[in-house]
């Protein structure tokens, strides 16, 4: 009986994970489709992963976990 419950739970978790991954792909595609033309040129040039930025001297770059936690707190997470 316990194994049946775990199997059903695993199936539900698998379906939810699949739906979340599909939704993520669709949202990324929407962002790409409606991006400004200058951004699209950068995407076409192979910058999908973004440039590497040195955090020294740049206050807008998140450099450590504390800053990440503060950013997520400010966004309500």
Phi, psi and omega in degrees: 000315180295324180291324177298318179297317179295323179295315178295320178297317178297322178295318180295316179297320178298317179295317180296319178297317179297317179297318180296319179294320178295317178298319179298315179299318180294319179294320177297320179295322177297316179298319180292318182296325184254017178286149176300157185299325180293326177290320180299323178296319178295321178296320179293335180276008176089022181260033182297329181271355179083157180283157174278127184243133176279125184286346182293126175082355180247113185282346182271355181264131178279121189251343182212173185295327178299319178292325177296314179299318178297319179297314180295324176298318181293336179269357177093016180260000000 
